[in-house]
Amino acid sequence: MKGKGKRRYNVLVGCSAVCFLIGFVFVFALPPFIQSMIKEQAIDQVIMKKENEGMWAHFPGDTDTIITRNFTFFQLLNEDDFLLRNHKPQFQEVSGFKVQELEDFLDITYL
């Protein structure tokens, strides 16, 4: 019985050590590595240069990013009653207005 208990103890200690190492890697080693990778890629893509002009100077541009905005308006139906007789306002919702943004920067000067 003592041999079996000692073996279970060793397996438990081994599993605990492996879990600790995996947790240590995920908590302390992985985040700085990921952060440094993100910074490297961001530096290349954030600086506005002639080479990456299609990503920032023209929308949709090279990224094929489509920016749309949906608008909803409310029409006041009883403006005279509301303004003159202190009645509660009544509104009608008018929706379905969609606008796609297109941007094209002109006269670009690089330093």
Long-range contacts (C-beta under 8 A, 24 or more apart in sequence): 48-110, 49-110, 50-110, 53-108, 56-105, 57-103, 57-104, 57-105, 57-108, 58-103, 58-104, 58-105, 59-101, 59-102, 59-103, 59-104, 60-102, 66-100, 67-100, 67-101, 68-98, 68-99, 68-100, 68-101, 69-98, 69-99, 69-101, 70-95, 70-97, 70-98, 71-95, 71-97, 71-98, 71-99, 72-97, 73-97
